[in-house]
């Protein structure tokens, strides 16, 4: 139980840090947010909990392929906001597009024999 609380505390601290740093500097907030810290922590926790390097390999491979369709989110959201679209509508549309791109990426990868 203490281990799970520690995982929650570290993850929460990471999100709060990005939010707080971004208030002062979008550059440093973006830098921290762009680092694969969540993936890094998840890989460590997965290995510590299972000791299974094959699971780590699978997670690493999935993260690699699924980062690609998430990138347009970070272009579409500011594009919409700069055109004075409502924040929540912009966030929702960008998220829906990203989810569609995730589905497309998984379908394309399966077509070429890559299973995530």
N, CA, C and O atoms as a printed pandas DataFrame, in Angstrom:
     atom_number atom_name residue_name chain_id  residue_number  x_coord  y_coord  z_coord
0              1         N          UNK        A               1    0.818   -1.192    0.000
1              2        CA          UNK        A               1    0.000    0.000    0.000
2              3         C          UNK        A               1    0.866    1.262    0.000
3              4         O          UNK        A               1    0.549    2.233   -0.686
4              5         N          UNK        A               2    1.949    1.248    0.762
5              6        CA          UNK        A               2    2.851    2.391    0.821
6              7         C          UNK        A               2    3.469    2.629   -0.556
7              8         O          UNK        A               2    3.645    3.773   -0.976
8              9         N          UNK        A               3    3.795    1.547   -1.250
9             10        CA          UNK        A               3    4.375    1.646   -2.589
10            11         C          UNK        A               3    3.420    2.362   -3.544
11            12         O          UNK        A               3    3.846    3.234   -4.303
12            13         N          UNK        A               4    2.132    2.003   -3.515
13            14        CA          UNK        A               4    1.148    2.637   -4.391
14            15         C          UNK        A               4    0.949    4.107   -4.024
15            16         O          UNK        A               4    0.779    4.946   -4.908
16            17         N          UNK        A               5    0.969    4.419   -2.746
17            18        CA          UNK        A               5    0.864    5.818   -2.328
18            19         C          UNK        A               5    2.083    6.620   -2.789
19            20         O          UNK        A               5    1.961    7.787   -3.162
20            21         N          UNK        A               6    3.247    5.991   -2.762
21            22        CA          UNK        A               6    4.460    6.659   -3.249
22            23         C          UNK        A               6    4.355    6.919   -4.753
23            24         O          UNK        A               6    4.742    7.986   -5.231
24            25         N          UNK        A               7    3.833    5.947   -5.490
25            26        CA          UNK        A               7    3.657    6.127   -6.933
26            27         C          UNK        A               7    2.692    7.279   -7.212
27            28         O          UNK        A               7    2.932    8.094   -8.102
28            29         N          UNK        A               8    1.625    7.340   -6.465
29            30        CA          UNK        A               8    0.647    8.425   -6.634
30            31         C          UNK        A               8    1.285    9.768   -6.295
31            32         O          UNK        A               8    1.083   10.750   -7.009
32            33         N          UNK        A               9    2.051    9.815   -5.215
33            34        CA          UNK        A               9    2.689   11.071   -4.792
34            35         C          UNK        A               9    3.685   11.565   -5.836
35            36         O          UNK        A               9    3.714   12.755   -6.150
36            37         N          UNK        A              10    4.495   10.669   -6.371
37            38        CA          UNK        A              10    5.493   11.064   -7.376
38            39         C          UNK        A              10    4.796   11.558   -8.637
39            40         O          UNK        A              10    5.179   12.587   -9.193
40            41         N          UNK        A              11    3.785   10.841   -9.090
41            42        CA          UNK        A              11    3.056   11.226  -10.299
42            43         C          UNK        A              11    2.355   12.563  -10.108
43            44         O          UNK        A              11    2.390   13.418  -10.994
44            45         N          UNK        A              12    1.728   12.743   -8.974
45            46        CA          UNK        A              12    1.048   13.997   -8.667
46            47         C          UNK        A              12    2.044   15.146   -8.616
47            48         O          UNK        A              12    1.778   16.223   -9.151
48            49         N          UNK        A              13    3.169   14.929   -7.989
49            50        CA          UNK        A              13    4.198   15.969   -7.896
50            51         C          UNK        A              13    4.683   16.373   -9.284
51            52         O          UNK        A              13    4.953   17.548   -9.534
52            53         N          UNK        A              14    4.792   15.406  -10.178
53            54        CA          UNK        A              14    5.224   15.699  -11.538
54            55         C          UNK        A              14    4.222   16.599  -12.252
55            56         O          UNK        A              14    4.613   17.588  -12.871
56            57         N          UNK        A              15    2.950   16.272  -12.172
57            58        CA          UNK        A              15    1.912   17.070  -12.845
58            59         C          UNK        A              15    1.834   18.470  -12.238
59            60         O          UNK        A              15    1.747   19.458  -12.968
60            61         N          UNK        A              16    1.866   18.557  -10.925
61            62        CA          UNK        A              16    1.811   19.859  -10.262
62            63         C          UNK        A              16    3.043   20.691  -10.624
63            64         O          UNK        A              16    2.932   21.899  -10.831
64            65         N          UNK        A              17    4.200   20.063  -10.700
65            66        CA          UNK        A              17    5.429   20.780  -11.062
66            67         C          UNK        A              17    5.325   21.385  -12.451
67            68         O          UNK        A              17    5.692   22.542  -12.655
68            69         N          UNK        A              18    4.822   20.607  -13.414
69            70        CA          UNK        A              18    4.665   21.130  -14.776
70            71         C          UNK        A              18    3.725   22.329  -14.757
71            72         O          UNK        A              18    4.009   23.349  -15.386
72            73         N          UNK        A              19    2.618   22.215  -14.048
73            74        CA          UNK        A              19    1.640   23.291  -13.976
74            75         C          UNK        A              19    2.245   24.549  -13.352
75            76         O          UNK        A              19    2.072   25.648  -13.879
76            77         N          UNK        A              20    2.940   24.395  -12.255
77            78        CA          UNK        A              20    3.516   25.540  -11.552
78            79         C          UNK        A              20    4.651   26.181  -12.348
79            80         O          UNK        A              20    4.731   27.406  -12.433
80            81         N          UNK        A              21    5.519   25.372  -12.923
81            82        CA          UNK        A              21    6.625   25.908  -13.706
82            83         C          UNK        A              21    6.102   26.625  -14.947
83            84         O          UNK        A              21    6.655   27.645  -15.358
84            85         N          UNK        A              22    5.032   26.088  -15.546
85            86        CA          UNK        A              22    4.452   26.703  -16.750
86            87         C          UNK        A              22    3.877   28.084  -16.472
87            88         O          UNK        A              22    3.809   28.911  -17.381
88            89         N          UNK        A              23    3.465   28.350  -15.244
89            90        CA          UNK        A              23    2.970   29.685  -14.889
90            91         C          UNK        A              23    4.074   30.721  -15.028
91            92         O          UNK        A              23    3.814   31.877  -15.362
92            93         N          UNK        A              24    5.305   30.304  -14.771
93            94        CA          UNK        A              24    6.442   31.217  -14.798
94            95         C          UNK        A              24    7.144   31.235  -16.159
95            96         O          UNK        A              24    7.625   32.274  -16.611
96            97         N          UNK        A              25    7.192   30.062  -16.799
97            98        CA          UNK        A              25    7.902   29.962  -18.073
98            99         C          UNK        A              25    7.301   28.841  -18.911
99           100         O          UNK        A              25    7.378   27.669  -18.541
100          101         N          UNK        A              26    6.705   29.205  -20.036
101          102        CA          UNK        A              26    6.148   28.166  -20.900
102          103         C          UNK        A              26    7.263   27.308  -21.491
103          104         O          UNK        A              26    7.051   26.130  -21.778
104          105         N          UNK        A              27    8.455   27.890  -21.676
105          106        CA          UNK        A              27    9.586   27.114  -22.191
106          107         C          UNK        A              27    9.956   25.991  -21.226
107          108         O          UNK        A              27   10.035   24.828  -21.622
108          109         N          UNK        A              28   10.183   26.339  -19.960
109          110        CA          UNK        A              28   10.596   25.319  -18.998
110          111         C          UNK        A              28    9.458   24.361  -18.652
111          112         O          UNK        A              28    9.692   23.174  -18.420
112          113         N          UNK        A              29    8.231   24.873  -18.617
113          114        CA          UNK        A              29    7.087   23.989  -18.399
114          115         C          UNK        A              29    6.945   23.008  -19.542
115          116         O          UNK        A              29    6.697   21.822  -19.323
116          117         N          UNK        A              30    7.103   23.502  -20.770
117          118        CA          UNK        A              30    7.036   22.630  -21.938
118          119         C          UNK        A              30    8.161   21.620  -21.965
119          120         O          UNK        A              30    7.963   20.463  -22.337
120          121         N          UNK        A              31    9.341   22.060  -21.569
121          122        CA          UNK        A              31   10.487   21.152  -21.523
122          123         C          UNK        A              31   10.223   20.017  -20.545
123          124         O          UNK        A              31   10.428   18.848  -20.873
124          125         N          UNK        A              32    9.771   20.358  -19.354
125          126        CA          UNK        A              32    9.481   19.332  -18.355
126          127         C          UNK        A              32    8.356   18.405  -18.822
127          128         O          UNK        A              32    8.435   17.189  -18.647
128          129         N          UNK        A              33    7.319   18.980  -19.413
129          130        CA          UNK        A              33    6.195   18.171  -19.877
130          131         C          UNK        A              33    6.585   17.279  -21.050
131          132         O          UNK        A              33    6.029   16.194  -21.216
132          133         N          UNK        A              34    7.539   17.731  -21.863
133          134        CA          UNK        A              34    7.919   16.948  -23.035
134          135         C          UNK        A              34    8.868   15.798  -22.708
135          136         O          UNK        A              34    9.015   14.861  -23.493
136          137         N          UNK        A              35    9.496   15.875  -21.566
137          138        CA          UNK        A              35   10.372   14.771  -21.175
138          139         C          UNK        A              35    9.519   13.521  -20.949
139          140         O          UNK        A              35    8.392   13.618  -20.463
140          141         N          UNK        A              36   10.037   12.384  -21.290
141          142        CA          UNK        A              36    9.248   11.162  -21.111
142          143         C          UNK        A              36    9.263   10.663  -19.662
143          144         O          UNK        A              36    9.483    9.481  -19.398
144          145         N          UNK        A              37    9.024   11.594  -18.730
145          146        CA          UNK        A              37    9.105   11.233  -17.310
146          147         C          UNK        A              37    8.051   10.212  -16.905
147          148         O          UNK        A              37    8.337    9.296  -16.134
148          149         N          UNK        A              38    6.839   10.363  -17.418
149          150        CA          UNK        A              38    5.786    9.405  -17.072
150          151         C          UNK        A              38    6.159    8.032  -17.620
151          152         O          UNK        A              38    6.022    7.025  -16.925
152          153         N          UNK        A              39    6.627    7.991  -18.852
153          154        CA          UNK        A              39    7.046    6.713  -19.439
154          155         C          UNK        A              39    8.220    6.135  -18.654
155          156         O          UNK        A              39    8.259    4.937  -18.374
156          157         N          UNK        A              40    9.161    6.979  -18.308
157          158        CA          UNK        A              40   10.332    6.550  -17.547
158          159         C          UNK        A              40    9.917    5.924  -16.218
159          160         O          UNK        A              40   10.367    4.836  -15.860
160          161         N          UNK        A              41    9.049    6.635  -15.491
161          162        CA          UNK        A              41    8.578    6.102  -14.212
162          163         C          UNK        A              41    7.779    4.819  -14.404
163          164         O          UNK        A              41    7.939    3.870  -13.637
164          165         N          UNK        A              42    6.924    4.782  -15.416
165          166        CA          UNK        A              42    6.118    3.584  -15.663
166          167         C          UNK        A              42    7.007    2.391  -15.994
167          168         O          UNK        A              42    6.741    1.275  -15.547
168          169         N          UNK        A              43    8.053    2.618  -16.769
169          170        CA          UNK        A              43    8.978    1.533  -17.109
170          171         C          UNK        A              43    9.681    1.023  -15.863
171          172         O          UNK        A              43    9.814   -0.185  -15.668
172          173         N          UNK        A              44   10.129    1.940  -15.024
173          174        CA          UNK        A              44   10.790    1.525  -13.774
174          175         C          UNK        A              44    9.826    0.744  -12.895
175          176         O          UNK        A              44   10.162   -0.335  -12.407
176          177         N          UNK        A              45    8.606    1.295  -12.687
177          178        CA          UNK        A              45    7.644    0.624  -11.822
178          179         C          UNK        A              45    7.244   -0.744  -12.386
179          180         O          UNK        A              45    7.081   -1.704  -11.633
180          181         N          UNK        A              46    7.088   -0.829  -13.703
181          182        CA          UNK        A              46    6.739   -2.109  -14.324
182          183         C          UNK        A              46    7.828   -3.132  -14.076
183          184         O          UNK        A              46    7.540   -4.280  -13.736
184          185         N          UNK        A              47    9.087   -2.724  -14.244
185          186        CA          UNK        A              47   10.183   -3.659  -14.021
186          187         C          UNK        A              47   10.297   -4.050  -12.545
187          188         O          UNK        A              47   10.488   -5.223  -12.224
188          189         N          UNK        A              48   10.179   -3.070  -11.653
189          190        CA          UNK        A              48   10.274   -3.362  -10.217
190          191         C          UNK        A              48    9.168   -4.329   -9.797
191          192         O          UNK        A              48    9.407   -5.245   -9.011
192          193         N          UNK        A              49    7.964   -4.126  -10.319
193          194        CA          UNK        A              49    6.829   -4.954   -9.929
194          195         C          UNK        A              49    6.841   -6.336  -10.575
195          196         O          UNK        A              49    6.376   -7.302   -9.969
196          197         N          UNK        A              50    7.372   -6.445  -11.809
197          198        CA          UNK        A              50    7.292   -7.728  -12.508
198          199         C          UNK        A              50    8.650   -8.374  -12.741
199          200         O          UNK        A              50    8.740   -9.599  -12.831
200          201         N          UNK        A              51    9.713   -7.571  -12.839
201          202        CA          UNK        A              51   11.023   -8.105  -13.184
202          203         C          UNK        A              51   11.069   -8.659  -14.599
203          204         O          UNK        A              51   12.018   -9.353  -14.964
204          205         N          UNK        A              52   10.064   -8.362  -15.389
205          206        CA          UNK        A              52    9.896   -8.935  -16.727
206          207         C          UNK        A              52   10.364   -7.938  -17.791
207          208         O          UNK        A              52    9.676   -6.961  -18.085
208          209         N          UNK        A              53   11.537   -8.197  -18.360
209          210        CA          UNK        A              53   12.060   -7.295  -19.381
210          211         C          UNK        A              53   11.228   -7.334  -20.659
211          212         O          UNK        A              53   11.209   -6.355  -21.404
212          213         N          UNK        A              54   10.547   -8.430  -20.925
213          214        CA          UNK        A              54    9.691   -8.491  -22.119
214          215         C          UNK        A              54    8.524   -7.512  -21.994
215          216         O          UNK        A              54    8.117   -6.909  -22.987
216          217         N          UNK        A              55    7.983   -7.348  -20.785
217          218        CA          UNK        A              55    6.919   -6.361  -20.569
218          219         C          UNK        A              55    7.459   -4.944  -20.764
219          220         O          UNK        A              55    6.774   -4.082  -21.314
220          221         N          UNK        A              56    8.683   -4.713  -20.312
221          222        CA          UNK        A              56    9.317   -3.407  -20.501
222          223         C          UNK        A              56    9.530   -3.134  -21.992
223          224         O          UNK        A              56    9.292   -2.022  -22.463
224          225         N          UNK        A              57    9.974   -4.139  -22.724
225          226        CA          UNK        A              57   10.157   -4.003  -24.165
226          227         C          UNK        A              57    8.829   -3.665  -24.832
227          228         O          UNK        A              57    8.767   -2.769  -25.675
228          229         N          UNK        A              58    7.766   -4.377  -24.459
229          230        CA          UNK        A              58    6.448   -4.127  -25.036
230          231         C          UNK        A              58    5.951   -2.713  -24.744
231          232         O          UNK        A              58    5.424   -2.038  -25.628
232          233         N          UNK        A              59    6.121   -2.273  -23.508
233          234        CA          UNK        A              59    5.698   -0.921  -23.143
234          235         C          UNK        A              59    6.506    0.118  -23.909
235          236         O          UNK        A              59    5.941    1.080  -24.431
236          237         N          UNK        A              60    7.811   -0.063  -23.982
237          238        CA          UNK        A              60    8.670    0.886  -24.704
238          239         C          UNK        A              60    8.265    0.983  -26.165
239          240         O          UNK        A              60    8.189    2.079  -26.721
240          241         N          UNK        A              61    8.008   -0.152  -26.782
241          242        CA          UNK        A              61    7.611   -0.178  -28.194
242          243         C          UNK        A              61    6.263    0.519  -28.385
243          244         O          UNK        A              61    6.089    1.282  -29.336
244          245         N          UNK        A              62    5.321    0.264  -27.498
245          246        CA          UNK        A              62    4.007    0.906  -27.598
246          247         C          UNK        A              62    4.110    2.411  -27.425
247          248         O          UNK        A              62    3.474    3.166  -28.161
248          249         N          UNK        A              63    4.899    2.851  -26.468
249          250        CA          UNK        A              63    5.069    4.295  -26.246
250          251         C          UNK        A              63    5.653    4.938  -27.498
251          252         O          UNK        A              63    5.190    5.995  -27.925
252          253         N          UNK        A              64    6.664    4.309  -28.087
253          254        CA          UNK        A              64    7.275    4.872  -29.285
254          255         C          UNK        A              64    6.230    5.086  -30.377
255          256         O          UNK        A              64    6.111    6.186  -30.917
256          257         N          UNK        A              65    5.486    4.055  -30.697
257          258        CA          UNK        A              65    4.531    4.160  -31.795
258          259         C          UNK        A              65    3.371    5.097  -31.476
259          260         O          UNK        A              65    2.839    5.744  -32.378
260          261         N          UNK        A              66    2.972    5.181  -30.213
261          262        CA          UNK        A              66    1.806    5.992  -29.868
262          263         C          UNK        A              66    2.137    7.447  -29.557
263          264         O          UNK        A              66    1.228    8.262  -29.406
264          265         N          UNK        A              67    3.400    7.782  -29.459
265          266        CA          UNK        A              67    3.773    9.192  -29.336
266          267         C          UNK        A              67    3.467    9.909  -30.656
267          268         O          UNK        A              67    3.009   11.052  -30.660
268          269         N          UNK        A              68    3.722    9.236  -31.750
269          270        CA          UNK        A              68    3.565    9.861  -33.073
270          271         C          UNK        A              68    2.157   10.419  -33.310
271          272         O          UNK        A              68    2.036   11.579  -33.703
272          273         N          UNK        A              69    1.084    9.642  -33.086
273          274        CA          UNK        A              69   -0.239   10.224  -33.335
274          275         C          UNK        A              69   -0.679   11.234  -32.271
275          276         O          UNK        A              69   -1.688   11.914  -32.456
276          277         N          UNK        A              70    0.050   11.342  -31.177
277          278        CA          UNK        A              70   -0.311   12.345  -30.169
278          279         C          UNK        A              70    0.248   13.726  -30.512
279          280         O          UNK        A              70   -0.254   14.728  -30.004
280          281         N          UNK        A              71    1.260   13.800  -31.348
281          282        CA          UNK        A              71    1.917   15.072  -31.649
282          283         C          UNK        A              71    0.998   16.104  -32.308
283          284         O          UNK        A              71    1.085   17.282  -31.962
284          285         N          UNK        A              72    0.120   15.718  -33.241
285          286        CA          UNK        A              72   -0.765   16.730  -33.830
286          287         C          UNK        A              72   -1.664   17.436  -32.811
287          288         O          UNK        A              72   -2.103   18.560  -33.055
288          289         N          UNK        A              73   -1.941   16.797  -31.686
289          290        CA          UNK        A              73   -2.723   17.438  -30.617
290          291         C          UNK        A              73   -2.084   18.773  -30.240
291          292         O          UNK        A              73   -2.783   19.766  -30.036
292          293         N          UNK        A              74   -0.752   18.792  -30.148
293          294        CA          UNK        A              74   -0.029   19.973  -29.691
294          295         C          UNK        A              74    0.080   21.052  -30.766
295          296         O          UNK        A              74    0.521   22.168  -30.491
296          297         N          UNK        A              75   -0.318   20.720  -31.974
297          298        CA          UNK        A              75   -0.416   21.719  -33.037
298          299         C          UNK        A              75   -1.854   22.206  -33.198
299          300         O          UNK        A              75   -2.101   23.397  -33.386
300          301         N          UNK        A              76   -2.795   21.270  -33.123
301          302        CA          UNK        A              76   -4.204   21.619  -33.336
302          303         C          UNK        A              76   -4.760   22.480  -32.198
303          304         O          UNK        A              76   -5.489   23.438  -32.453
304          305         N          UNK        A              77   -4.427   22.153  -30.954
305          306        CA          UNK        A              77   -4.953   22.920  -29.819
306          307         C          UNK        A              77   -4.563   24.396  -29.908
307          308         O          UNK        A              77   -5.456   25.241  -29.848
308          309         N          UNK        A              78   -3.293   24.754  -30.047
309          310        CA          UNK        A              78   -2.977   26.185  -30.148
310          311         C          UNK        A              78   -3.533   26.826  -31.412
311          312         O          UNK        A              78   -3.900   28.001  -31.399
312          313         N          UNK        A              79   -3.598   26.069  -32.501
313          314        CA          UNK        A              79   -4.179   26.590  -33.738
314          315         C          UNK        A              79   -5.611   27.054  -33.492
315          316         O          UNK        A              79   -5.993   28.150  -33.901
316          317         N          UNK        A              80   -6.398   26.216  -32.824
317          318        CA          UNK        A              80   -7.799   26.550  -32.549
318          319         C          UNK        A              80   -7.906   27.696  -31.549
319          320         O          UNK        A              80   -8.743   28.584  -31.713
320          321         N          UNK        A              81   -7.070   27.683  -30.520
321          322        CA          UNK        A              81   -7.129   28.728  -29.497
322          323         C          UNK        A              81   -6.747   30.097  -30.066
323          324         O          UNK        A              81   -7.314   31.115  -29.671
324          325         N          UNK        A              82   -5.795   30.119  -30.984
325          326        CA          UNK        A              82   -5.395   31.387  -31.602
326          327         C          UNK        A              82   -6.522   31.985  -32.436
327          328         O          UNK        A              82   -6.524   33.182  -32.725
328          329         N          UNK        A              83   -7.463   31.157  -32.816
329          330        CA          UNK        A              83   -8.614   31.633  -33.570
330          331         C          UNK        A              83   -9.812   31.901  -32.650
331          332         O          UNK        A              83  -10.964   31.929  -33.084
332          333         N          UNK        A              84   -9.500   32.093  -31.378
333          334        CA          UNK        A              84  -10.482   32.448  -30.348
334          335         C          UNK        A              84  -11.594   31.434  -30.174
335          336         O          UNK        A              84  -12.716   31.793  -29.815
336          337         N          UNK        A              85  -11.294   30.174  -30.424
337          338        CA          UNK        A              85  -12.275   29.136  -30.147
338          339         C          UNK        A              85  -12.283   28.878  -28.642
339          340         O          UNK        A              85  -11.270   29.063  -27.968
340          341         N          UNK        A              86  -13.403   28.461  -28.133
341          342        CA          UNK        A              86  -13.554   28.145  -26.719
342          343         C          UNK        A              86  -12.506   27.109  -26.304
343          344         O          UNK        A              86  -12.241   26.154  -27.035
344          345         N          UNK        A              87  -11.918   27.308  -25.128
345          346        CA          UNK        A              87  -10.872   26.410  -24.649
346          347         C          UNK        A              87  -11.344   24.965  -24.596
347          348         O          UNK        A              87  -10.662   24.073  -25.102
348          349         N          UNK        A              88  -12.502   24.723  -23.991
349          350        CA          UNK        A              88  -12.971   23.348  -23.810
350          351         C          UNK        A              88  -13.365   22.700  -25.127
351          352         O          UNK        A              88  -13.160   21.500  -25.313
352          353         N          UNK        A              89  -13.924   23.474  -26.037
353          354        CA          UNK        A              89  -14.242   22.948  -27.368
354          355         C          UNK        A              89  -12.938   22.589  -28.086
355          356         O          UNK        A              89  -12.829   21.516  -28.679
356          357         N          UNK        A              90  -11.968   23.470  -28.031
357          358        CA          UNK        A              90  -10.670   23.219  -28.675
358          359         C          UNK        A              90  -10.010   21.974  -28.090
359          360         O          UNK        A              90   -9.495   21.128  -28.821
360          361         N          UNK        A              91  -10.032   21.877  -26.776
361          362        CA          UNK        A              91   -9.445   20.715  -26.108
362          363         C          UNK        A              91  -10.164   19.445  -26.534
363          364         O          UNK        A              91   -9.526   18.430  -26.814
364          365         N          UNK        A              92  -11.484   19.499  -26.583
365          366        CA          UNK        A              92  -12.263   18.328  -26.976
366          367         C          UNK        A              92  -12.003   17.911  -28.410
367          368         O          UNK        A              92  -11.805   16.727  -28.684
368          369         N          UNK        A              93  -12.001   18.870  -29.332
369          370        CA          UNK        A              93  -11.758   18.559  -30.746
370          371         C          UNK        A              93  -10.350   17.994  -30.921
371          372         O          UNK        A              93  -10.173   16.985  -31.604
372          373         N          UNK        A              94   -9.360   18.622  -30.321
373          374        CA          UNK        A              94   -7.983   18.147  -30.435
374          375         C          UNK        A              94   -7.843   16.736  -29.861
375          376         O          UNK        A              94   -7.099   15.915  -30.399
376          377         N          UNK        A              95   -8.554   16.458  -28.778
377          378        CA          UNK        A              95   -8.512   15.128  -28.167
378          379         C          UNK        A              95   -9.177   14.096  -29.062
379          380         O          UNK        A              95   -8.657   12.992  -29.223
380          381         N          UNK        A              96  -10.319   14.438  -29.646
381          382        CA          UNK        A              96  -11.017   13.509  -30.538
382          383         C          UNK        A              96  -10.164   13.201  -31.768
383          384         O          UNK        A              96  -10.082   12.051  -32.199
384          385         N          UNK        A              97   -9.534   14.229  -32.329
385          386        CA          UNK        A              97   -8.639   14.011  -33.478
386          387         C          UNK        A              97   -7.497   13.088  -33.072
387          388         O          UNK        A              97   -7.147   12.166  -33.809
388          389         N          UNK        A              98   -6.911   13.337  -31.893
389          390        CA          UNK        A              98   -5.817   12.500  -31.412
390          391         C          UNK        A              98   -6.274   11.054  -31.237
391          392         O          UNK        A              98   -5.553   10.129  -31.610
392          393         N          UNK        A              99   -7.445   10.855  -30.683
393          394        CA          UNK        A              99   -7.953    9.490  -30.496
394          395         C          UNK        A              99   -8.151    8.800  -31.847
395          396         O          UNK        A              99   -7.855    7.615  -31.994
396          397         N          UNK        A             100   -8.653    9.549  -32.831
397          398        CA          UNK        A             100   -8.797    8.993  -34.167
398          399         C          UNK        A             100   -7.459    8.606  -34.763
399          400         O          UNK        A             100   -7.336    7.571  -35.419
400          401         N          UNK        A             101   -6.454    9.444  -34.532
401          402        CA          UNK        A             101   -5.111    9.137  -35.031
402          403         C          UNK        A             101   -4.511    7.924  -34.321
403          404         O          UNK        A             101   -3.785    7.140  -34.932
404          405         N          UNK        A             102   -4.814    7.771  -33.026
405          406        CA          UNK        A             102   -4.377    6.568  -32.315
406          407         C          UNK        A             102   -4.976    5.327  -32.976
407          408         O          UNK        A             102   -4.265    4.361  -33.255
408          409         N          UNK        A             103   -6.276    5.359  -33.223
409          410        CA          UNK        A             103   -6.951    4.210  -33.843
410          411         C          UNK        A             103   -6.358    3.926  -35.220
411          412         O          UNK        A             103   -6.132    2.770  -35.578
412          413         N          UNK        A             104   -6.107    4.979  -35.987
413          414        CA          UNK        A             104   -5.522    4.800  -37.322
414          415         C          UNK        A             104   -4.118    4.205  -37.226
415          416         O          UNK        A             104   -3.761    3.322  -38.006
416          417         N          UNK        A             105   -3.327    4.687  -36.274
417          418        CA          UNK        A             105   -1.969    4.177  -36.114
418          419         C          UNK        A             105   -1.981    2.695  -35.751
419          420         O          UNK        A             105   -1.218    1.910  -36.315
420          421         N          UNK        A             106   -2.836    2.314  -34.823
421          422        CA          UNK        A             106   -2.925    0.906  -34.422
422          423         C          UNK        A             106   -3.350    0.055  -35.621
423          424         O          UNK        A             106   -2.801   -1.026  -35.833
424          425         N          UNK        A             107   -4.317    0.527  -36.404
425          426        CA          UNK        A             107   -4.778   -0.218  -37.586
426          427         C          UNK        A             107   -3.659   -0.363  -38.615
427          428         O          UNK        A             107   -3.459   -1.442  -39.173
428          429         N          UNK        A             108   -2.932    0.724  -38.864
429          430        CA          UNK        A             108   -1.828    0.669  -39.837
430          431         C          UNK        A             108   -0.740   -0.283  -39.350
431          432         O          UNK        A             108   -0.218   -1.083  -40.126
432          433         N          UNK        A             109   -0.399   -0.196  -38.070
433          434        CA          UNK        A             109    0.637   -1.081  -37.538
434          435         C          UNK        A             109    0.218   -2.546  -37.644
435          436         O          UNK        A             109    1.026   -3.401  -38.007
436          437         N          UNK        A             110   -1.053   -2.839  -37.326
437          438        CA          UNK        A             110   -1.539   -4.221  -37.442
438          439         C          UNK        A             110   -1.450   -4.717  -38.882
439          440         O          UNK        A             110   -1.103   -5.870  -39.137
440          441         N          UNK        A             111   -1.769   -3.823  -39.815
441          442        CA          UNK        A             111   -1.715   -4.191  -41.243
442          443         C          UNK        A             111   -0.315   -4.626  -41.627
443          444         O          UNK        A             111   -0.135   -5.484  -42.491
444          445         N          UNK        A             112    0.674   -4.028  -40.981
445          446        CA          UNK        A             112    2.065   -4.370  -41.282
446          447         C          UNK        A             112    2.658   -5.368  -40.289
447          448         O          UNK        A             112    3.876   -5.540  -40.225
448          449         N          UNK        A             113    1.800   -6.019  -39.524
449          450        CA          UNK        A             113    2.229   -7.088  -38.623
450          451         C          UNK        A             113    2.845   -6.633  -37.320
451          452         O          UNK        A             113    3.507   -7.425  -36.649
452          453         N          UNK        A             114    2.648   -5.378  -36.940
453          454        CA          UNK        A             114    3.196   -4.873  -35.676
454          455         C          UNK        A             114    2.059   -4.809  -34.669
455          456         O          UNK        A             114    1.121   -4.025  -34.815
456          457         N          UNK        A             115    2.158   -5.648  -33.647
457          458        CA          UNK        A             115    1.154   -5.682  -32.583
458          459         C          UNK        A             115    1.661   -4.943  -31.363
459          460         O          UNK        A             115    2.801   -5.133  -30.937
460          461         N          UNK        A             116    0.819   -4.110  -30.809
461          462        CA          UNK        A             116    1.203   -3.373  -29.594
462          463         C          UNK        A             116    0.661   -4.055  -28.363
463          464         O          UNK        A             116    0.882   -3.582  -27.248
